[in-house]
Amino acid sequence: MGRTLAITLFRHGLTQENVERRYNGWTDVPLSKKGEDEAMKLRFFTPNGYERIFVSDLLRAKQTAKLLFPHVERIECPALREVNFGSWEGRTADDLREEPSYQAWLNNPESFAPNGGETMEVFKSRVMTGWSKIIDRMRQEELSNVALVAHGGVLRVLLEAFAPRKRLFWEWEVAFGTAFRLVGNDEQGRGVRFTSLQVEPLMEKVNG
């Protein structure tokens, strides 16, 4: 069966933009004070033994990773960025409600993109390319237990592709403070679903 392979997926901490329900993909915003405090509390409950931390290169993810794993090597991965919302960055659904392009995106996000942004198809392809590089590195370095700190959309892409139970992208609830631990063997991660998924609500759930 090969050696055990475990990858734990963490969503970054809360930001003020999350509280305000703004579309925030590539805009490089920091954690809110509440997000920082929650991450610091979470440190005391985070399992040990991670060999590497792979993290989105956006500030909110890097801050979360540093607070959670101050003594583990953190490797920045631009491919793990959230979807790019283009000209919609920083705006809310109420701001966009009357725009025809927004309605078109709601009806067909896989193939319609905001001006200057990404379609869901392009976003998912980018994330999967980044994931493949992580799997390659794990095999080359014989790593068996790593963590990934990224964004809600990124985690949904990976869970849709690799969780044992099949669910569509939008069916996954990825709350702040929840960790998803995928466990299998070294055959998993290349188009093969992991054999086990452990979901840990690690801190207070919030909306946004």
GUKE-801182 format. One record per atom (N, C-alpha, C): residue in one letter; x, y, z. Coordinates in steps of 0.1 Angstrom, whole numbers, padded with zeros to 4 digits, always signed. Layout:
// residues N
AXYZ ...
// end
This chain:
// residues 208
M+0008-0012+0000 M+0000+0000+0000 M+0009+0013+0000 G+0021+0012+0004 G+0030+0024+0004 G+0028+0031+0018 R+0036+0041+0019 R+0036+0048+0032 R+0024+0057+0033 T+0021+0060+0046 T+0009+0069+0049 T+0012+0083+0044 L+0002+0089+0039 L+0003+0103+0034 L-0008+0111+0040 A-0005+0122+0048 A-0015+0130+0054 A-0013+0145+0051 I-0024+0151+0046 I-0023+0166+0043 I-0035+0172+0050 T-0032+0182+0059 T-0042+0189+0066 T-0044+0203+0060 L-0057+0206+0056 L-0060+0219+0050 L-0066+0229+0060 F-0060+0240+0061 F-0064+0251+0070 F-0069+0263+0062 R-0080+0269+0065 R-0084+0282+0059 R-0077+0293+0068 H-0073+0304+0061 H-0067+0315+0068 H-0077+0321+0078 G-0073+0329+0087 G-0081+0335+0097 G-0089+0347+0092 L-0098+0352+0100 L-0108+0362+0096 L-0101+0375+0093 T-0107+0382+0083 T-0102+0395+0079 T-0114+0405+0080 Q-0112+0418+0080 Q-0123+0427+0081 Q-0131+0427+0068 E-0125+0424+0057 E-0132+0422+0045 E-0142+0410+0045 N-0138+0400+0052 N-0147+0388+0054 N-0159+0393+0062 V-0157+0400+0072 V-0168+0405+0081 V-0178+0414+0072 E-0172+0422+0063 E-0180+0431+0055 E-0186+0424+0043 R-0183+0411+0041 R-0187+0402+0030 R-0184+0408+0016 R-0171+0412+0015 R-0166+0417+0003 R-0159+0406-0005 Y-0160+0407-0019 Y-0153+0398-0027 Y-0138+0402-0026 N-0130+0393-0021 N-0116+0395-0018 N-0108+0383-0022 G-0102+0384-0034 G-0095+0373-0039 G-0080+0376-0038 W-0075+0384-0048 W-0060+0387-0048 W-0056+0399-0041 T-0066+0407-0036 T-0063+0419-0028 T-0056+0415-0015 D-0045+0421-0013 D-0036+0416-0002 D-0039+0422+0011 V-0050+0417+0018 V-0054+0423+0031 V-0049+0415+0042 P-0047+0421+0054 P-0042+0414+0066 P-0054+0408+0074 L-0050+0399+0083 L-0060+0394+0093 L-0065+0406+0101 S-0077+0405+0106 S-0083+0414+0116 S-0077+0411+0129 K-0079+0419+0139 K-0074+0417+0152 K-0081+0404+0158 K-0093+0402+0155 K-0100+0390+0159 K-0094+0378+0153 G-0091+0379+0140 G-0085+0368+0133 G-0071+0364+0139 E-0063+0374+0142 E-0050+0372+0149 E-0052+0365+0162 D-0062+0370+0170 D-0064+0364+0183 D-0069+0350+0183 E-0077+0347+0173 E-0082+0333+0172 E-0071+0324+0168 A-0062+0329+0159 A-0051+0320+0154 A-0042+0317+0166 M-0039+0327+0174 M-0030+0325+0186 M-0036+0315+0195 K-0049+0316+0198 K-0056+0306+0206 K-0055+0292+0200 L-0056+0291+0187 L-0056+0279+0180 L-0043+0272+0181 R-0032+0279+0182 R-0019+0274+0183 R-0018+0263+0194 F-0025+0264+0205 F-0024+0255+0216 F-0032+0242+0213 F-0040+0242+0202 F-0047+0230+0199 F-0043+0223+0186 T-0033+0230+0179 T-0029+0225+0166 T-0020+0213+0168 P-0023+0201+0161 P-0014+0189+0163 P+0000+0192+0159 N+0009+0185+0165 N+0023+0186+0162 N+0027+0176+0151 G+0039+0177+0146 G+0045+0167+0137 G+0045+0171+0122 Y+0040+0183+0119 Y+0040+0187+0105 Y+0055+0189+0100 E+0058+0184+0089 E+0072+0185+0083 E+0074+0197+0075 R+0063+0202+0068 R+0064+0214+0060 R+0050+0220+0061 I+0050+0234+0059 I+0037+0241+0057 I+0037+0248+0043 F+0028+0244+0035 F+0026+0251+0022 F+0016+0261+0023 V+0018+0273+0019 V+0009+0285+0022 V+0008+0294+0009 S-0004+0299+0007 S-0006+0309-0002 S+0003+0321+0000 D+0007+0328-0010 D+0016+0339-0008 D+0009+0352-0004 L-0004+0352-0002 L-0011+0364+0002 L-0010+0366+0017 L-0010+0378+0021 L-0007+0382+0035 L-0015+0374+0045 R-0028+0374+0043 R-0037+0368+0054 R-0034+0353+0056 A-0030+0346+0045 A-0026+0332+0047 A-0012+0331+0054 K-0003+0340+0050 K+0010+0339+0055 K+0010+0342+0070 Q+0002+0353+0074 Q+0001+0356+0088 Q-0005+0344+0096 T-0015+0338+0091 T-0021+0327+0098 T-0011+0315+0100 A-0004+0312+0089 A+0006+0301+0090 A+0017+0304+0100 K+0021+0317+0100 K+0032+0321+0109 K+0027+0320+0124 L+0015+0324+0126 L+0009+0323+0140 L+0007+0308+0144 L+0003+0300+0135 L+0000+0286+0138 L+0012+0278+0139 F+0022+0280+0130 F+0034+0271+0129 F+0047+0280+0129 P+0050+0286+0140 P+0061+0295+0140 P+0075+0288+0138 H+0075+0275+0141 H+0088+0268+0141 H+0089+0257+0130 V+0080+0258+0120 V+0080+0248+0109 V+0082+0256+0096 E+0090+0250+0087 E+0093+0256+0074 E+0081+0259+0067 R+0079+0272+0062 R+0067+0276+0055 R+0071+0279+0040 I+0065+0273+0031 I+0068+0274+0017 I+0057+0281+0010 E+0060+0293+0004 E+0049+0301-0003 E+0046+0295-0017 C+0033+0294-0020 C+0029+0288-0032 C+0018+0298-0038 P+0022+0306-0048 P+0013+0315-0054 P+0001+0308-0061 A+0003+0296-0065 A-0008+0289-0071 A-0020+0286-0061 L-0017+0288-0048 L-0028+0286-0038 L-0036+0298-0035 R-0034+0309-0043 R-0042+0321-0041 R-0057+0318-0043 E-0065+0326-0037 E-0079+0326-0039 E-0082+0330-0054 V-0095+0327-0058 V-0099+0331-0072 V-0097+0346-0073 N-0093+0351-0085 N-0091+0365-0088 N-0105+0370-0092 F-0110+0380-0085 F-0123+0386-0088 F-0122+0398-0097 G-0110+0401-0101 G-0108+0412-0110 G-0114+0426-0106 S-0122+0432-0114 S-0128+0445-0111 S-0138+0445-0100 W-0142+0433-0095 W-0151+0431-0084 W-0144+0431-0070 E-0131+0431-0070 E-0124+0430-0058 E-0128+0442-0048 G-0131+0439-0036 G-0134+0449-0026 G-0149+0453-0026 R-0157+0447-0035 R-0171+0451-0036 R-0180+0440-0030 T-0192+0443-0027 T-0201+0433-0021 T-0211+0429-0031 A-0219+0419-0028 A-0230+0414-0037 A-0240+0425-0039 D-0243+0433-0028 D-0252+0444-0030 D-0247+0454-0040 D-0234+0457-0040 D-0228+0466-0049 D-0230+0462-0063 L-0229+0449-0065 L-0229+0443-0079 L-0242+0438-0084 R-0252+0438-0076 R-0265+0432-0079 R-0271+0436-0092 E-0270+0449-0095 E-0277+0454-0108 E-0268+0452-0120 E-0256+0448-0119 E-0247+0446-0131 E-0250+0434-0138 P-0253+0434-0151 P-0255+0422-0159 P-0244+0412-0159 S-0232+0417-0158 S-0220+0408-0158 S-0220+0399-0145 Y-0225+0405-0134 Y-0225+0398-0122 Y-0236+0387-0122 Q-0247+0390-0128 Q-0258+0380-0130 Q-0253+0369-0139 A-0246+0372-0150 A-0240+0362-0159 A-0231+0353-0152 W-0223+0359-0143 W-0213+0351-0135 W-0220+0341-0125 L-0230+0346-0119 L-0238+0338-0109 L-0244+0326-0117 N-0248+0328-0129 N-0255+0318-0137 N-0245+0308-0143 N-0232+0312-0145 N-0223+0304-0151 N-0208+0307-0147 P-0205+0305-0135 P-0192+0309-0130 P-0180+0300-0136 E-0183+0289-0141 E-0173+0280-0147 E-0166+0287-0159 S-0174+0294-0167 S-0169+0299-0179 S-0170+0314-0181 F-0176+0321-0171 F-0177+0335-0172 F-0168+0341-0161 A-0160+0351-0164 A-0151+0358-0155 A-0154+0372-0153 P-0152+0378-0141 P-0152+0393-0140 P-0142+0399-0148 N-0143+0412-0152 N-0133+0419-0160 N-0120+0418-0152 G-0110+0413-0159 G-0097+0412-0153 G-0095+0400-0143 G-0105+0392-0141 G-0105+0381-0132 G-0104+0367-0138 E-0107+0357-0131 E-0106+0343-0135 E-0120+0336-0136 T-0122+0328-0145 T-0133+0319-0145 T-0130+0308-0134 M-0140+0301-0130 M-0138+0290-0120 M-0130+0279-0127 E-0132+0277-0140 E-0124+0267-0147 E-0109+0270-0146 V-0105+0282-0149 V-0091+0286-0148 V-0086+0285-0134 F-0094+0290-0124 F-0090+0290-0110 F-0087+0275-0106 K-0096+0266-0109 K-0095+0252-0104 K-0082+0246-0111 S-0080+0249-0123 S-0068+0244-0130 S-0055+0249-0124 R-0055+0262-0120 R-0043+0267-0113 R-0041+0260-0100 V-0051+0259-0092 V-0050+0252-0079 V-0045+0238-0080 M-0050+0231-0090 M-0046+0217-0092 M-0032+0216-0096 T-0027+0225-0104 T-0013+0225-0108 T-0004+0227-0096 G-0008+0237-0087 G+0000+0239-0075 G-0001+0227-0066 W-0012+0220-0065 W-0013+0208-0057 W-0004+0197-0062 S-0003+0195-0075 S+0005+0185-0081 S+0020+0188-0078 K+0024+0200-0077 K+0038+0203-0074 K+0041+0200-0059 I+0031+0202-0050 I+0032+0199-0036 I+0034+0184-0035 I+0025+0176-0042 I+0026+0161-0041 I+0039+0157-0046 D+0044+0163-0057 D+0057+0159-0062 D+0068+0161-0052 R+0067+0173-0045 R+0078+0176-0035 R+0077+0167-0023 M+0065+0163-0019 M+0063+0154-0008 M+0070+0140-0011 R+0068+0136-0024 R+0074+0123-0028 R+0089+0124-0029 Q+0094+0135-0035 Q+0108+0136-0036 Q+0115+0137-0023 E+0109+0144-0013 E+0116+0146+0000 E+0111+0136+0010 E+0102+0126+0006 E+0097+0116+0014 E+0090+0122+0027 L+0082+0132+0024 L+0073+0138+0035 L+0060+0130+0036 S+0056+0129+0048 S+0043+0121+0050 S+0033+0129+0058 N+0036+0141+0063 N+0026+0148+0072 N+0029+0163+0070 V+0021+0170+0062 V+0022+0184+0059 V+0009+0191+0061 A+0010+0204+0062 A-0002+0213+0063 A-0002+0222+0051 L-0014+0227+0048 L-0016+0236+0037 L-0025+0247+0042 V-0021+0260+0042 V-0028+0271+0047 V-0032+0280+0035 A-0045+0281+0032 A-0049+0288+0020 A-0063+0295+0022 H-0071+0295+0012 H-0084+0302+0012 H-0096+0293+0010 G-0107+0298+0013 G-0119+0290+0012 G-0122+0283-0001 G-0120+0291-0012 G-0122+0285-0025 G-0111+0275-0029 V-0099+0277-0024 V-0089+0267-0027 V-0092+0254-0020 L-0096+0255-0007 L-0099+0242+0000 L-0111+0235-0006 R-0121+0242-0011 R-0132+0236-0018 R-0128+0229-0031 V-0119+0235-0038 V-0114+0228-0050 V-0107+0214-0046 L-0099+0214-0036 L-0092+0202-0032 L-0101+0192-0026 L-0111+0196-0018 L-0120+0187-0013 L-0129+0181-0023 E-0133+0189-0033 E-0141+0184-0044 E-0134+0173-0051 A-0121+0175-0053 A-0113+0165-0061 A-0108+0153-0053 F-0105+0155-0040 F-0098+0144-0033 F-0105+0138-0020 A-0115+0144-0015 A-0122+0139-0004 A-0128+0125-0007 P-0129+0116+0002 P-0134+0103+0000 P-0149+0103-0005 R-0157+0112+0001 R-0171+0114-0003 R-0172+0124-0014 K-0178+0121-0025 K-0180+0131-0036 K-0190+0142-0032 R-0185+0154-0033 R-0194+0166-0032 R-0189+0176-0042 L-0199+0184-0047 L-0195+0195-0056 L-0189+0206-0048 F-0182+0215-0056 F-0175+0226-0050 F-0183+0234-0040 W-0195+0238-0045 W-0204+0247-0037 W-0210+0240-0025 E-0209+0226-0025 E-0216+0219-0014 E-0207+0218-0001 W-0194+0221-0003 W-0185+0221+0009 W-0186+0233+0017 E-0188+0232+0030 E-0188+0243+0039 E-0174+0244+0045 V-0168+0255+0043 V-0154+0257+0048 V-0154+0269+0057 A-0157+0267+0069 A-0158+0278+0079 A-0144+0281+0084 F-0143+0294+0089 F-0131+0298+0095 F-0128+0289+0107 G-0116+0285+0109 G-0113+0277+0121 G-0116+0262+0120 T-0118+0257+0107 T-0120+0243+0105 T-0108+0237+0097 A-0104+0226+0102 A-0093+0219+0095 A-0098+0206+0089 F-0093+0203+0076 F-0097+0191+0069 F-0085+0183+0067 R-0084+0171+0074 R-0072+0163+0073 R-0075+0151+0064 L-0068+0151+0052 L-0069+0140+0042 L-0058+0130+0045 V-0062+0117+0046 V-0052+0107+0050 V-0054+0095+0040 G-0043+0090+0035 G-0043+0079+0026 G-0029+0073+0025 N-0025+0069+0013 N-0011+0064+0011 N-0005+0071-0001 D+0007+0068-0005 D+0014+0076-0015 D+0008+0074-0029 E-0003+0066-0031 E-0009+0065-0044 E-0020+0076-0045 Q-0024+0082-0034 Q-0034+0093-0034 Q-0027+0106-0039 G-0036+0115-0042 G-0031+0129-0046 G-0029+0131-0061 R-0030+0120-0069 R-0028+0121-0083 R-0041+0116-0090 G-0051+0123-0088 G-0064+0119-0094 G-0071+0108-0087 V-0065+0103-0075 V-0071+0093-0067 V-0076+0099-0054 R-0088+0096-0050 R-0093+0102-0038 R-0086+0096-0025 F-0085+0104-0015 F-0079+0099-0003 F-0089+0090+0004 T-0085+0081+0013 T-0093+0071+0019 T-0100+0076+0031 S-0095+0087+0037 S-0101+0092+0050 S-0101+0107+0050 L-0111+0112+0056 L-0112+0127+0058 L-0117+0129+0072 Q-0108+0136+0080 Q-0112+0140+0094 Q-0114+0155+0094 V-0126+0159+0099 V-0129+0174+0100 V-0129+0178+0114 E-0121+0188+0117 E-0119+0193+0130 E-0123+0208+0131 P-0134+0211+0138 P-0138+0225+0141 P-0129+0230+0152 L-0119+0238+0148 L-0108+0241+0157 L-0110+0254+0165 M-0119+0263+0160 M-0121+0275+0168 M-0135+0280+0164 E-0139+0291+0170 E-0153+0296+0168 E-0156+0298+0154 K-0168+0293+0150 K-0172+0296+0136 K-0178+0310+0135 V-0175+0317+0123 V-0180+0330+0121 V-0185+0330+0107 N-0194+0339+0104 N-0199+0341+0090 N-0189+0350+0082 G-0190+0348+0069 G-0182+0357+0061 G-0171+0350+0053 
// end
